[in-house]
């Protein structure tokens, strides 16, 4: 044990590789590191079978050609890069597209219950903006199926997984990451997880918007905050995907995802006038247009007064029939029955955009997913590089398994190359003292401040933004940061939730500021980032906006050119449609 504040012991746990996050990216990284010869420990805030991955419903992409033999990884590459408005790193996209087929087949070999064609091949469905059917699926609960498969593999390999652990700081000494300090959410017991290498797979920051598809106490930006404070850069934080279809009622379920699989299976969108309005925004692809276009279309119909009684538009799948809905969309059927007593085989769903995915995040090396800090790697939604300004549905799950594996292998390689790992006790002591300093009597409570931040981000940095609103958002973040310094944190018989909420709030305020700064800098409309005061796409802003923290904690944002597309892949990209703002009426 190591000595904590005032002589309180801190438990220590030592491994070659520490993985932070028990979602698909984290578990796949752990498997890869173990198979490369490392001793691995995995820690997570939630139970290992209930991480955020379970909310990825619709499918996982891979150019297998099971249904459309014309498909290829090169076409998958082109679709991803083009629909991301050329802000993605081409090398990251290439690796995902190339390696996704093997990754999906591996999951199937490990027991993932993907749907199959009558002749036994993996079935594939359409998702928006894909040229071919390349989305493998398990009903509309694909993320849960994949997570269970990975969790079973982790158990089979005997890897150590510790649940209910909240990481308050990454431990960095001499420019090298050597672990993390965490506390148990139930008991408050602190553990220094020491490791040669760390893989950060802690998710995104979409919970900082009022309407979000994320659940409470997840995706609060804590992974991004940990990386930024450790010395990493963040990139493209303003590029947040608003999924076109989230529930609008009841209030406690507002934002809950209505999977894209509904549109993939032929769902139609209509407004309160009964118009199938996507004909105005993308007449060729209609409901199977890219997510940014459908989200903006839904937003425009609602704000122009053609929405339903709860402020949404209508998604109709009734023509599919109850039996087929129960086979292909069972989760959606039960979700609407549970929350609204609505039978979606008989009535349309009312839906509206919801903050769904962080397309920006920690800057990583494409091949190894190493960060700016030696010994620290990252994978999954916490990272930037793959999606650009618009994420194709189904690519997120491909990202987790492709780059989870690469990050885990690279972390194991780093561990194997180390002759000596220094573990600075002063760094541990400072992290412990900081955590102890947050336990105090205060005049504020974290929950109301979290709600205030979510309201501010929805109002000033939502589906459509402008300079005045973004500046108001920055002012509000500054006000909330002052109040956050007075948050009351007291352990109770119910655990250390107060402390976790205070840390979530701290992370959310920093990632909100980074998002607002990026949104101000990006004075154009591109993909999911829509500026009413700059409605056109600007060729000069084909850049990635990167944010780093100064020594005094101030955030600085600057543009960086996007890496070029390899010449051998250029023809695949150039053969697609041009990017325009046609059909993108803002208000």
C-alpha positions in Angstrom: 0.0 0.0 0.0 1.0 3.6 -0.6 0.5 6.3 2.0 -2.4 8.6 1.4 -3.4 12.0 2.8 -3.0 12.2 6.6 -1.5 8.7 6.6 -4.6 7.1 5.1 -3.5 4.0 3.2 -4.1 3.8 -0.5 -4.4 0.4 -2.0 -2.1 -0.4 -5.0 -2.7 -2.6 -8.0 0.2 -3.3 -10.4 -0.1 -4.6 -14.1 1.7 -4.2 -17.4 -1.3 -2.6 -19.0 -4.1 -0.7 -17.4 -7.3 -0.2 -19.4 -9.7 2.5 -18.3 -13.2 1.7 -19.6 -15.2 -1.5 -19.9 -17.0 -0.8 -23.2 -16.2 -2.5 -26.4 -13.0 -0.5 -27.1 -11.7 -1.1 -23.6 -12.5 -4.8 -23.6 -11.0 -5.3 -27.0 -7.9 -3.5 -26.0 -7.6 -5.7 -22.9 -7.9 -8.9 -25.0 -5.3 -7.7 -27.4 -2.8 -6.7 -24.7 -3.3 -10.0 -23.0 -2.8 -11.9 -26.2 0.4 -9.9 -26.8 1.8 -11.2 -23.5 0.9 -8.5 -21.0 -0.7 -8.7 -17.5 -3.8 -6.6 -17.8 -6.2 -4.9 -15.4 -9.5 -3.3 -16.6 -11.4 -0.8 -14.6 -14.7 0.9 -15.3 -17.4 3.1 -13.7 -20.3 0.8 -14.7 -20.7 -3.0 -14.6 -18.6 -4.6 -17.4 -21.8 -5.8 -19.2 -23.5 -2.4 -19.0 -21.1 0.1 -20.5 -22.2 2.7 -23.0 -21.7 0.3 -25.9 -25.1 -1.3 -25.1 -26.8 1.8 -26.5 -25.2 1.3 -29.9 -28.3 -0.4 -31.4 -28.3 -0.6 -35.1 -25.2 -2.4 -36.3 -21.5 -2.6 -37.1 -20.0 -1.9 -40.5 -17.7 -4.1 -42.5 -17.4 -4.4 -46.3 -18.0 -8.1 -46.3 -20.1 -8.1 -49.5 -22.5 -10.7 -48.1 -25.6 -9.0 -49.6 -24.0 -6.6 -52.0 -20.9 -8.3 -53.5 -20.0 -5.0 -55.2 -18.9 -3.5 -51.9 -15.3 -3.1 -51.0 -13.2 -1.6 -48.2 -12.2 1.1 -50.6 -15.8 2.1 -51.0 -16.3 2.0 -47.3 -13.3 4.3 -47.0 -14.7 6.7 -49.6 -18.1 6.9 -48.0 -16.7 7.6 -44.6 -14.3 10.2 -45.7 -16.7 12.0 -48.0 -19.6 12.0 -45.6 -17.2 13.3 -42.9 -16.6 16.4 -45.1 -13.0 15.5 -45.5 -12.1 16.4 -41.9 -11.2 12.8 -40.9 -7.6 11.5 -41.0 -7.4 9.4 -44.1 -5.0 6.9 -42.5 -7.4 6.3 -39.6 -10.3 5.8 -42.1 -8.2 3.4 -44.2 -7.3 1.2 -41.2 -10.9 1.0 -40.1 -12.3 0.2 -43.5 -9.5 -2.4 -44.2 -9.7 -4.2 -40.9 -13.4 -4.1 -40.0 -14.2 -7.2 -42.0 -11.7 -9.4 -40.1 -12.8 -7.7 -36.8 -16.5 -8.5 -37.4 -15.8 -12.1 -38.5 -13.7 -12.5 -35.3 -16.6 -11.4 -33.2 -18.8 -13.9 -35.0 -16.3 -16.6 -34.3 -16.4 -15.6 -30.6 -20.1 -16.1 -30.5 -21.7 -12.7 -31.4 -25.3 -13.5 -32.5 -25.3 -11.6 -35.7 -28.3 -12.1 -38.1 -27.5 -14.4 -41.0 -28.7 -15.0 -44.5 -30.5 -18.2 -45.4 -27.2 -19.6 -46.6 -25.4 -18.8 -43.4 -23.5 -15.7 -44.2 -23.7 -12.6 -42.0 -26.7 -10.5 -43.1 -26.2 -6.8 -43.8 -28.7 -4.0 -43.8 -28.7 -0.4 -45.2 -27.6 2.5 -43.0 -27.8 6.1 -44.1 -25.3 7.4 -46.6 -23.7 4.0 -47.3 -23.5 3.1 -50.9 -24.0 -0.6 -50.2 -25.5 -2.7 -47.5 -22.6 -3.3 -45.2 -24.1 -3.1 -41.7 -24.1 -6.4 -39.7 -26.6 -6.5 -36.9 -28.1 -8.5 -34.1 -31.7 -7.2 -34.2 -31.6 -3.7 -32.8 -29.4 -4.5 -29.9 -26.0 -5.0 -31.7 -23.9 -3.1 -29.2 -25.2 -5.2 -26.3 -24.5 -8.4 -28.3 -21.0 -7.3 -29.0 -20.3 -6.2 -25.4 -21.5 -9.5 -24.1 -19.4 -11.4 -26.5 -16.3 -9.4 -25.5 -17.1 -9.7 -21.8 -17.4 -13.5 -22.2 -14.0 -13.6 -24.0 -12.4 -11.5 -21.2 -13.8 -13.9 -18.6 -12.6 -16.9 -20.7 -9.1 -15.4 -20.7 -9.3 -14.8 -16.9 -8.5 -11.0 -17.2 -9.0 -8.9 -14.0 -11.9 -6.5 -14.3 -12.7 -4.1 -11.5 -16.1 -2.4 -11.6 -17.3 0.7 -9.8 -14.0 2.6 -10.1 -14.0 6.3 -10.8 -10.6 7.6 -12.1 -9.9 11.1 -10.8 -6.5 11.6 -12.4 -4.0 10.0 -14.8 -0.6 9.7 -13.2 2.2 11.3 -15.2 5.8 11.8 -14.1 8.6 12.9 -16.3 6.3 13.0 -19.3 5.4 9.3 -19.0 2.0 8.0 -17.9 2.4 5.3 -15.1 -1.1 4.7 -14.0 -4.2 6.3 -12.5 -5.8 7.1 -9.2 -9.3 5.8 -8.7 -11.8 5.5 -5.9 -14.6 2.9 -5.4 -18.0 4.5 -6.0 -19.5 2.4 -3.1 -16.9 2.4 -0.4 -14.7 5.3 -1.4 -11.6 3.1 -1.1 -8.8 4.6 -3.2 -6.5 2.6 -5.4 -3.4 3.6 -7.3 -3.5 1.5 -10.4 0.2 1.3 -11.5 1.1 0.2 -15.0 3.7 0.4 -17.7 1.1 1.6 -20.2 -2.5 2.9 -20.0 -5.3 2.6 -22.5 -8.0 5.3 -22.1 -11.4 4.1 -23.4 -13.7 6.3 -21.4 -16.2 7.5 -23.9 -17.3 11.0 -25.1 -19.1 14.1 -23.8 -22.6 14.1 -25.3 -24.3 14.1 -21.9 -23.4 17.8 -21.5 -26.4 18.6 -23.8 -30.0 18.7 -22.4 -31.3 16.1 -24.9 -28.8 13.3 -25.1 -29.0 9.6 -26.0 -26.5 8.9 -23.2 -27.7 7.8 -19.8 -27.1 9.7 -16.6 -23.5 9.8 -15.3 -21.9 8.6 -18.5 -20.3 10.5 -21.4 -19.7 13.5 -19.3 -16.3 14.2 -20.9 -14.3 12.8 -18.0 -12.0 10.8 -20.3 -11.3 13.8 -22.5 -10.6 15.9 -19.4 -8.2 13.3 -18.0 -6.3 13.2 -21.2 -6.2 17.0 -21.6 -4.9 17.5 -18.0 -2.3 14.8 -18.6 -0.8 16.8 -21.5 -2.8 15.6 -24.5 -4.4 17.6 -27.2 -8.1 17.5 -28.0 -9.4 17.9 -31.6 -12.6 18.9 -33.3 -14.6 19.1 -30.1 -17.3 21.2 -31.8 -18.1 18.3 -34.1 -20.8 16.6 -32.2 -23.4 14.3 -34.0 -27.0 15.0 -33.2 -28.8 11.8 -34.1 -31.9 12.7 -36.0 -34.2 10.5 -33.9 -34.5 10.6 -30.2 -37.6 10.2 -28.1 -39.4 13.4 -27.1 -41.6 12.1 -24.3 -41.9 11.6 -21.4 -39.5 14.1 -20.1 -37.3 11.6 -18.2 -36.8 9.7 -21.5 -36.3 12.7 -23.8 -33.3 12.1 -26.0 -33.3 8.3 -25.6 -32.1 6.9 -28.9 -34.5 5.7 -31.6 -32.1 3.6 -33.7 -31.2 4.4 -37.3 -32.2 0.8 -37.9 -35.8 2.0 -38.0 -35.0 4.1 -41.1 -32.7 1.3 -42.4 -35.7 -1.0 -42.3 -37.8 1.4 -44.3 -39.2 3.9 -41.7 -40.6 7.1 -43.2 -40.4 10.6 -41.7 -43.4 12.9 -41.9 -44.3 16.3 -40.3 -47.6 17.4 -38.7 -49.0 18.1 -42.2 -48.4 14.5 -43.2 -45.6 15.5 -45.7 -42.7 13.2 -46.2 -40.4 16.1 -45.9 -37.1 14.5 -46.7 -38.0 15.1 -50.3 -37.1 18.8 -49.7 -33.7 18.0 -48.2 -32.3 15.0 -50.0 -34.8 13.7 -52.6 -32.5 10.9 -53.8 -31.7 9.3 -50.5 -34.7 10.5 -48.5 -34.6 8.9 -45.0 -31.4 7.1 -45.8 -29.5 10.4 -46.2 -26.5 11.1 -43.9 -27.3 11.8 -40.3 -26.4 15.4 -40.4 -28.8 16.1 -43.2 -31.7 14.2 -41.5 -31.0 15.8 -38.1 -31.0 19.3 -39.7 -34.2 18.5 -41.7 -36.0 17.3 -38.5 -34.8 20.4 -36.7 -35.9 22.7 -39.5 -39.4 21.2 -39.7 -39.8 21.5 -35.9 -38.5 25.1 -35.7 -40.7 26.2 -38.7 -43.8 25.1 -36.9 -44.5 21.8 -38.6 -43.8 19.6 -35.6 -46.0 17.4 -33.5 -47.6 18.0 -30.1 -44.4 17.2 -28.2 -42.1 19.2 -30.4 -41.0 16.4 -32.8 -41.6 14.9 -36.2 -43.0 11.5 -36.9 -41.2 8.3 -37.8 -43.5 5.6 -39.2 -42.7 1.9 -39.5 -46.2 0.6 -39.3 -46.1 -0.7 -42.9 -43.5 -3.3 -41.8 -46.0 -5.3 -39.8 -45.8 -6.4 -36.2 -44.1 -9.8 -36.7 -41.3 -8.3 -38.7 -40.9 -5.4 -36.3 -40.6 -7.8 -33.4 -37.9 -9.8 -35.3 -35.8 -6.9 -36.6 -36.6 -4.0 -34.1 -37.5 -5.8 -30.9 -35.8 -3.2 -28.6 -37.6 -0.3 -30.2 -41.0 -2.0 -29.9 -40.5 -2.6 -26.2 -39.0 0.8 -25.6 -42.0 2.7 -26.8 -44.4 0.3 -25.0 -42.5 0.9 -21.8 -42.2 4.6 -21.9 -45.4 5.6 -23.8 -47.6 2.6 -24.1 -47.3 3.1 -27.8 -47.5 0.2 -30.2 -45.1 1.2 -33.1 -46.7 -1.4 -35.4 -49.9 0.6 -35.2 -48.8 4.2 -34.6 -45.9 6.4 -35.7 -43.2 7.5 -33.2 -42.6 11.2 -32.4 -38.9 12.0 -32.5 -36.4 14.9 -32.5 -32.7 15.3 -32.7 -30.6 14.3 -29.7 -26.9 14.7 -28.9 -25.5 11.3 -29.7 -21.8 11.0 -30.5 -18.5 12.9 -30.0 -16.8 12.9 -33.3 -13.9 14.9 -31.8 -11.7 13.9 -28.9 -8.1 13.0 -27.9 -5.5 13.3 -30.7 -3.9 9.9 -31.4 -1.4 8.4 -33.8 -3.5 6.6 -36.5 -1.6 3.3 -36.3 -0.9 2.8 -32.6 -3.5 5.2 -31.1 -0.7 6.6 -28.9 -1.4 10.0 -27.4 1.0 12.9 -26.9 1.9 11.4 -23.5 4.4 8.5 -23.6 2.8 5.3 -22.3 -0.8 6.6 -22.8 -3.0 5.2 -25.5 -6.7 5.8 -26.3 -9.4 4.2 -28.3 -13.1 4.5 -29.1 -15.4 7.6 -28.7 -12.8 9.4 -26.5 -10.6 9.8 -29.6 -10.7 12.0 -32.7 -9.7 11.2 -36.3 -12.2 8.8 -37.8 -15.5 10.5 -38.3 -14.7 14.1 -39.4 -17.8 16.3 -39.4 -20.4 13.6 -39.7 -20.3 10.0 -38.5 -21.8 7.2 -40.6 -24.1 5.0 -38.6 -22.4 1.7 -37.8 -18.9 3.0 -37.9 -18.6 3.6 -34.1 -18.7 -0.1 -33.3 -16.2 -0.9 -36.1 -14.0 1.8 -34.5 -14.1 0.2 -31.1 -12.9 -3.2 -32.1 -10.4 -2.2 -34.8 -8.7 0.5 -32.7 -9.2 -1.2 -29.4 -7.1 -4.0 -30.7 -4.5 -1.7 -32.1 -4.2 0.3 -28.9 -4.0 -2.8 -26.8 -1.2 -4.3 -28.9 0.7 -1.0 -28.9 0.4 -0.6 -25.1 1.6 -4.2 -24.6 4.6 -3.4 -27.0 5.4 -0.3 -25.0 5.3 -2.3 -21.7 7.6 -5.0 -23.2 10.1 -2.4 -24.3 10.5 -0.8 -20.8 13.5 -1.7 -18.7 12.4 0.5 -15.9 9.2 2.3 -15.0 9.5 5.2 -12.5 6.5 5.8 -10.3 6.6 9.3 -8.8 5.2 9.2 -5.2 4.8 13.0 -5.3 2.5 12.7 -8.2 0.4 10.1 -6.4 0.3 12.2 -3.3 -0.8 15.3 -5.2 -3.6 13.4 -6.8 -4.7 12.0 -3.5 -4.6 15.4 -1.8 -6.6 16.9 -4.6 -9.3 14.3 -4.3 -9.5 14.7 -0.5 -9.8 18.5 -1.0 -13.1 18.0 -2.9 -14.8 16.4 0.1 -16.3 19.5 1.8 -19.4 21.3 2.9 -20.5 23.8 0.3 -23.3 26.1 -0.8 -23.9 24.4 -4.2 -24.9 21.0 -5.4 -23.5 19.3 -8.5 -26.8 18.1 -10.0 -28.4 21.5 -10.5 -25.2 22.9 -12.0 -25.0 19.9 -14.3 -28.6 20.7 -15.5 -27.7 24.3 -15.9 -24.7 23.4 -18.1 -26.8 21.0 -20.2 -29.5 23.7 -20.7 -26.8 26.2 -21.7 -25.1 23.9 -24.2 -28.5 22.9 -25.8 -29.5 26.6 -26.2 -26.1 28.0 -27.4 -24.3 25.1 -29.0 -27.1 22.8 -30.3 -28.1 21.7 -33.7 -27.7 25.2 -35.1 -25.3 27.7 -33.6 -24.2 31.4 -34.0 -21.5 33.6 -32.7 -23.7 35.5 -30.2 -25.0 32.3 -28.7 -21.6 30.7 -28.5 -20.2 33.7 -26.6 -23.1 33.5 -24.2 -22.3 29.9 -23.7 -18.7 30.7 -22.8 -19.9 33.3 -20.3 -22.3 30.8 -18.8 -19.6 28.2 -18.5 -17.4 30.7 -16.6 -20.2 31.5 -14.2 -20.9 27.8 -13.6 -17.2 27.2 -13.0 -17.2 29.7 -10.2 -20.2 28.0 -8.6 -18.6 24.6 -9.1 -15.8 25.6 -6.7 -18.5 25.7 -3.9 -20.0 22.3 -4.5 -21.0 20.3 -1.4 -19.5 16.8 -1.4 -20.2 14.4 1.5 -19.9 10.6 1.5 -23.1 8.9 2.7 -24.4 5.5 3.4 -25.3 5.3 -0.3 -21.7 5.7 -1.4 -19.5 8.3 -3.0 -21.9 9.5 -5.7 -21.5 13.2 -4.6 -17.7 13.0 -5.3 -18.3 11.4 -8.7 -20.9 14.1 -9.6 -18.4 16.9 -8.6 -15.7 15.3 -10.8 -18.2 14.8 -13.7 -19.1 18.5 -13.4 -15.5 19.6 -13.5 -14.9 17.5 -16.6 -18.1 18.7 -18.3 -17.2 22.4 -17.8 -13.8 22.0 -19.4 -15.0 19.9 -22.4 -17.9 22.4 -22.8 -15.4 25.2 -23.0 -13.3 23.3 -25.6 -16.5 22.6 -27.6 -17.6 26.3 -27.6 -14.1 27.5 -28.6 -14.0 25.1 -31.5 -17.5 26.1 -32.6 -16.5 29.8 -32.5 -13.3 29.1 -34.5 -15.2 27.0 -37.2 -17.0 30.0 -38.9 -18.7 27.8 -41.5 -21.4 25.1 -41.8 -19.9 21.7 -42.3 -21.6 18.4 -41.5 -23.0 18.3 -38.0 -21.6 21.8 -37.3 -24.2 24.3 -38.5 -23.7 28.1 -38.1 -26.8 30.2 -39.0 -24.4 33.2 -39.3 -22.1 31.3 -41.6 -24.4 29.0 -43.6 -21.8 28.1 -46.3 -19.0 25.5 -46.3 -15.6 27.3 -46.4 -12.8 25.5 -48.3 -10.3 27.4 -46.1 -11.6 25.7 -43.0 -10.8 22.2 -44.1 -8.8 22.0 -40.9 -8.9 20.2 -37.6 -9.2 22.6 -34.6 -6.9 21.4 -31.8 -7.2 22.5 -28.2 -4.5 22.2 -25.5 -4.3 23.5 -21.9 -1.6 26.0 -20.9 0.3 25.6 -17.7 -2.3 27.8 -16.0 -5.1 25.7 -17.3 -6.3 28.1 -20.0 -7.5 26.5 -23.2 -6.0 27.5 -26.5 -7.5 26.4 -29.9 -5.7 26.5 -33.3 -6.3 25.0 -36.7 -4.2 22.2 -38.3 -4.3 21.0 -41.9 -6.0 17.7 -42.5 -3.5 15.0 -43.7 -3.8 14.3 -47.5 -5.7 11.4 -49.0 -3.3 8.7 -50.4 -3.0 8.9 -54.2 -4.0 5.3 -54.6 -7.4 6.0 -52.9 -8.1 9.3 -54.4 -10.2 8.0 -57.3 -12.6 6.3 -54.9 -13.2 9.5 -53.1 -13.4 11.7 -56.3 -16.0 9.4 -57.9 -18.7 10.4 -55.3 -21.0 13.4 -55.2 -19.7 16.9 -54.4 -20.3 18.4 -51.0 -22.7 21.3 -51.2 -25.2 23.1 -48.9 -28.1 22.4 -51.2 -31.1 21.1 -49.4 -29.7 22.3 -46.1 -32.2 25.1 -45.2 -31.2 26.3 -41.7 -34.2 28.3 -40.6 
